[in-house]
Amino acid sequence: MTTSGPLVVAALSGGVDSATAAALLVESGHRVVGMTMRLYDARGTAASSGGRCCGPRDVEDARAVCAHLGIPFYVVDLAAEFSATVVDDFVEAYLAGETPNPCVKCNQHIKFTPLLDRARAIGADVLVTGHYAQIIDGTLRRGIDAGKDQSYFLFSMPARELDAVRFPLGGMTKEQVRMEAMRLGLPNAAKPESQEICFVPDGDYAGFVSAHALRKGRAMPGPGEIVDASGTVLGRHTGVHNYTVGQRRGLGSLTTKDKVYVAAIDPARAEVRVGPKLAAERSELAIRDLRWLSAPRATLSAAIQVRHRGTPIRADIRVEGDRAVVRLAEPTVAAAGQAAVIYDGDQVLAGGWISRD
C-alpha cells in the first residue's frame, strides 16, 4: 500500500474504536503512527485483565493492532499528569460533595495537550482519535450515532487545536465500526466496551475515593445525618462521598416510606439532605470556568446538556466573564461538579462545570 501525505498520530486506547480509526487511515494511504498513553497503574484490579482503558492488557492490545497494521507504536507515560489533573480532581470533588466527570478532565488536560505535543514532537501534523464526534468547518459537532455521541466529553478541548484533530468515526454508527473492524481483521475487533471509569474498574467510586484519599494523607469525611427539608433526621451515613445529587438507591434504612432522592450535600456539616425528586431539580444554575469552542457571546438562547445521556434543555444564558447564569425552560437534576455543555443544534458552543451556588 502506498502511503503519502502528512504524518498522522492515532491515539490508541486498546479498544476497537480507536483501532478502527487508525486502520481506516492506514487503508486510505496515510502515514500513521500509533500512540498509547500509560495513565494509571491498574495492576491487581479487573482493569489489568478485563480489557478496560489504562490496564496493561490495553497497551498490549494497542501494540497488537499496530503490528497488524504494520505501523510504528509508541507508549507515552502520562501517569503523573493524569494523577494530578484527573484522579486527584475526581477525589477532591467527591470529598467536596460534588459529582465530577473525569473523562472531560482527561480530554482537557491529557489527550489534547500533552498527547498532541508528543505527536508534534515526532513531526505529526494531525492527531486522530476514536471519539464519536465530528469536526465540520472548524466546529465541534455531535456524532451521527446518538447513542454513542461523545461531543459532551470534548467541550473542554482547546479551541485552537480543533484544526489539528480528526474523528474518523463521527460519521459512523457503532454497528458500522464493529463491521469495519471485522472486515479489517483487527485483533481486538470483538473486544467488549468499557462501561466504567477507567481507574475505577469495579465501579466502587466511594471505595476508590476513600483509598486514594488515605494514601494521600487526606482527611476523610466523617459520618453524619441524612435529613429532610425541615431538618428532621431520617437516618445516618458514613461519609458524604458516598452520595451524589439525584441519587435514589443506596440511601440505607430511612425512617420514611416516601420515595426520596438526594437533594443536597453539605460536607461542612456532614449532612445529606433528601426529598422528593422535585427537591433535587433546579430551574436555574451557574456554570463556572466557561470554555468556548465558538465565538464568545454575552447572552444567548441555546440548549444545555448536564449529563452524558441527558436530554438537552432549552435555556436562556447570561455570560459574566468565565461564568454563566442559566435559566432552564424546564427543571432537571444538575449536580455541582457535573459538566454543562451548551449546544446550538448539533454544534458545541461552549461548556463548563455546574457551580454549587
C-alpha positions in Angstrom: 0.0 0.0 0.0 1.4 3.4 -0.9 1.4 6.0 1.9 1.5 9.7 1.4 0.6 13.0 2.9 1.3 14.4 6.4 2.3 12.2 9.3 -0.7 11.3 11.5 -0.7 10.0 15.1 -3.5 7.7 16.0 -4.3 7.7 19.8 -4.9 4.1 20.7 -6.7 3.1 23.9 -6.6 -0.6 23.2 -10.3 -0.6 22.3 -12.0 -1.3 19.0 -13.0 2.3 18.2 -9.5 3.8 18.2 -8.1 0.8 16.5 -10.7 1.1 13.7 -10.0 4.8 13.3 -6.3 4.0 12.9 -6.9 1.2 10.4 -9.2 3.3 8.2 -6.4 5.9 7.9 -3.8 3.3 7.0 -6.2 1.8 4.5 -6.7 5.2 2.9 -2.9 5.5 2.4 -2.0 7.9 5.3 1.4 7.7 7.1 0.2 6.6 10.6 2.0 6.2 13.9 0.2 4.5 16.8 0.5 6.1 20.2 -0.9 4.8 23.5 -1.0 6.6 26.8 0.1 4.8 30.0 -2.1 6.7 32.5 -2.9 4.6 35.6 -1.3 1.5 37.3 -4.3 -0.9 37.4 -2.3 -4.0 38.4 -4.2 -6.2 40.8 -7.6 -4.9 39.6 -10.1 -6.1 37.0 -8.6 -3.5 34.6 -5.3 -5.4 34.4 -7.0 -8.3 32.7 -10.5 -7.3 31.7 -9.7 -5.1 28.8 -10.6 -1.7 30.2 -8.7 1.5 29.4 -5.5 2.0 31.3 -4.9 -1.7 32.0 -1.7 -3.5 30.9 -3.8 -5.6 28.5 -4.9 -2.4 26.7 -1.3 -1.4 26.0 -0.7 -4.9 24.6 -3.9 -4.8 22.6 -2.8 -1.5 21.1 0.6 -2.9 20.3 -1.0 -5.9 18.6 -3.2 -3.6 16.4 -0.1 -1.6 15.3 1.7 -4.9 14.5 -1.3 -6.0 12.4 -1.4 -2.7 10.6 2.4 -2.6 10.1 2.8 0.9 11.7 5.2 2.2 14.4 4.0 2.0 18.0 4.9 4.3 21.0 3.8 4.2 24.6 3.7 7.6 26.3 3.9 7.7 30.1 1.5 10.4 31.3 0.7 8.8 34.6 1.9 11.7 36.7 -0.1 14.3 34.7 -3.2 12.0 34.8 -2.9 11.5 38.6 -2.6 15.3 39.2 -5.2 16.6 36.8 -7.8 13.8 36.7 -7.6 11.4 39.6 -6.8 13.9 42.3 -9.5 16.2 40.9 -12.0 13.3 41.0 -11.3 12.6 44.6 -11.3 16.2 45.8 -14.7 16.8 44.0 -16.3 13.8 45.8 -14.9 14.9 49.1 -16.4 18.4 48.5 -19.9 16.9 47.8 -19.7 17.3 44.0 -20.1 14.9 41.1 -17.0 15.1 38.8 -16.6 13.9 35.2 -13.1 12.6 34.8 -13.5 11.9 31.1 -13.9 15.6 30.4 -10.9 16.4 32.5 -8.8 13.8 30.7 -9.7 15.3 27.3 -8.9 18.8 28.6 -5.6 18.1 30.3 -4.2 14.9 28.8 -5.5 13.8 25.3 -5.5 17.2 23.6 -2.5 18.9 25.2 0.4 16.6 26.3 -0.5 13.9 23.7 -0.8 16.4 20.9 2.5 17.9 22.0 4.1 14.4 21.7 2.6 13.9 18.3 4.1 17.2 17.1 7.5 16.3 18.6 7.7 13.4 16.1 6.7 15.5 13.2 3.0 14.8 13.1 0.5 17.4 12.0 -2.7 15.6 13.0 -3.9 13.6 16.0 -6.7 11.1 15.3 -8.9 9.5 18.0 -11.8 7.1 18.1 -14.3 9.5 19.5 -17.8 9.6 18.2 -17.9 13.3 17.3 -17.4 15.4 14.2 -15.3 18.5 13.3 -17.0 20.3 10.5 -15.8 23.7 9.2 -13.8 24.2 12.3 -16.6 23.5 14.7 -17.2 20.6 17.1 -20.4 18.7 16.4 -22.2 15.6 17.6 -21.5 12.2 16.1 -24.3 10.8 13.9 -24.8 7.9 16.3 -26.9 9.5 19.0 -26.4 6.5 21.3 -22.6 6.8 21.1 -22.1 10.6 20.7 -19.2 11.8 22.8 -19.2 15.6 22.0 -20.3 16.2 25.5 -17.0 15.0 26.8 -15.0 17.1 24.3 -16.1 20.6 25.0 -13.1 21.4 27.1 -10.5 20.6 24.5 -8.6 23.7 23.4 -10.4 25.5 20.6 -7.1 26.3 19.0 -6.5 22.5 18.5 -9.7 21.8 16.5 -7.8 22.1 13.2 -5.2 19.5 14.4 -7.7 16.8 15.4 -9.7 14.3 13.4 -12.5 12.0 14.5 -12.9 9.4 11.6 -15.8 7.6 13.4 -18.0 10.6 13.8 -20.0 9.8 10.7 -20.4 6.1 11.6 -22.6 4.1 13.9 -21.2 1.7 16.5 -22.5 -1.2 14.4 -20.7 0.0 11.3 -17.5 0.4 13.3 -17.7 -3.2 14.5 -18.3 -4.4 11.0 -15.3 -2.4 9.7 -13.1 -3.8 12.5 -14.1 -7.3 11.5 -13.5 -6.6 7.8 -10.1 -5.2 8.5 -9.2 -8.2 10.6 -8.3 -6.2 13.7 -7.1 -8.4 16.6 -9.4 -6.6 19.1 -12.5 -6.5 16.8 -14.6 -8.4 19.2 -13.3 -6.8 22.4 -16.1 -5.7 24.8 -16.5 -2.0 25.6 -15.5 -0.5 28.9 -18.5 0.7 30.9 -16.8 2.2 34.0 -14.4 5.0 34.7 -11.0 3.6 33.7 -9.3 4.0 37.0 -12.3 2.7 39.0 -12.9 -0.6 37.0 -15.1 -2.2 39.7 -17.5 0.8 39.8 -16.9 1.4 43.5 -16.3 5.2 43.4 -16.7 5.7 47.1 -14.3 2.9 47.9 -11.8 4.4 45.4 -12.1 7.9 46.9 -11.5 6.5 50.4 -8.5 4.5 49.5 -6.9 7.3 47.4 -7.5 9.9 50.0 -6.0 7.8 52.7 -2.9 7.2 50.5 -2.6 11.0 50.1 -3.0 11.6 53.8 -6.2 13.4 53.1 -8.7 13.8 56.0 -11.8 11.8 55.2 -15.4 13.0 55.8 -16.9 11.6 58.9 -20.3 10.1 59.5 -23.3 12.3 59.6 -27.0 12.6 59.3 -29.5 12.2 56.5 -32.2 14.8 56.9 -35.3 16.0 55.1 -36.1 19.6 54.1 -37.2 20.5 57.6 -34.1 19.1 59.2 -35.7 16.0 60.6 -33.2 13.2 60.9 -34.2 10.2 58.8 -31.0 8.2 59.0 -27.2 8.2 59.2 -24.5 7.9 56.7 -20.8 7.0 56.8 -19.5 9.9 54.6 -20.8 12.4 52.1 -18.5 11.0 49.4 -20.9 8.0 49.1 -23.6 10.2 47.6 -24.4 12.4 44.6 -27.3 14.7 44.0 -30.2 12.9 42.3 -29.3 9.6 43.8 -32.3 7.4 44.9 -30.8 4.0 45.6 -28.3 3.1 48.3 -29.6 5.5 50.9 -29.9 2.7 53.5 -32.6 2.4 56.0 -34.5 5.6 56.5 -37.5 6.4 58.8 -39.8 7.4 55.9 -41.9 5.4 53.5 -41.7 8.1 50.8 -39.6 7.7 47.7 -36.7 10.2 48.3 -33.7 11.5 46.3 -30.5 13.2 47.4 -31.4 16.9 47.1 -28.2 18.5 48.6 -24.9 17.6 50.1 -23.2 19.7 52.8 -19.7 18.4 53.5 -19.0 21.1 56.2 -21.9 19.8 58.3 -21.5 16.2 57.1 -25.2 16.4 56.1 -27.1 14.7 53.3 -30.5 16.3 52.6 -33.2 14.2 50.8 -36.6 14.9 49.5 -39.0 14.3 46.5 -37.4 14.4 43.1 -38.6 18.0 42.7 -36.2 18.9 45.6 -33.2 17.6 43.6 -34.1 19.5 40.5 -33.1 23.0 39.5 -34.5 25.6 37.1 -31.6 27.9 37.4 -27.9 27.1 37.7 -24.5 28.7 37.4 -21.6 27.5 35.3 -18.0 28.1 36.3 -14.8 28.0 34.2 -16.8 28.5 31.0 -14.8 27.5 27.9 -15.8 28.4 24.4 -15.4 26.4 21.1 -17.2 29.2 19.2 -17.2 33.0 19.3 -18.0 34.1 22.9 -21.3 35.9 23.5 -22.8 37.9 26.3 -26.2 36.4 26.1 -27.7 33.5 24.1 -30.6 31.1 23.9 -29.4 27.6 23.3 -29.7 24.1 24.7 -27.9 22.8 27.8 -26.9 19.2 28.4 -25.9 18.4 32.0 -25.3 14.6 31.7 -23.8 12.5 29.1 -27.1 10.7 28.5 -29.2 13.7 29.4 -31.7 15.3 27.1 -30.7 18.9 26.1 -32.9 21.5 27.6 -33.7 24.9 26.1 -32.2 27.7 28.2 -31.5 31.4 28.4 -27.9 32.1 29.2 -26.2 35.2 30.5 -22.4 35.2 30.4 -20.3 37.0 33.1 -16.6 36.6 32.3 -15.8 32.9 32.7 -19.1 32.2 34.4 -22.6 31.9 33.1 -26.1 32.1 34.7 -28.5 29.6 33.1 -32.3 29.7 33.3 -33.7 26.4 32.2 -37.0 26.0 30.3 -37.8 23.0 32.5 -36.2 21.8 35.8 -33.7 19.0 35.8 -31.3 17.3 38.3 -28.0 19.1 37.9 -25.3 18.2 40.5 -22.4 20.6 41.3 -19.3 19.5 39.5 -21.0 17.9 36.5 -20.2 19.2 33.0 -22.8 21.5 31.5 -22.4 21.8 27.7 -24.1 24.4 25.5 -25.4 23.3 22.1 -26.8 25.0 19.1 -28.4 22.1 17.3 -25.6 19.6 16.9 -22.8 22.1 17.4 -21.0 22.5 20.7 -20.7 26.2 21.5 -19.2 26.1 25.0 -19.3 24.4 28.3 -18.2 24.5 31.9 -18.9 22.9 35.3 -22.0 23.4 37.4 -21.3 25.5 40.4 -22.6 24.8 43.9 -24.0 28.4 44.1 
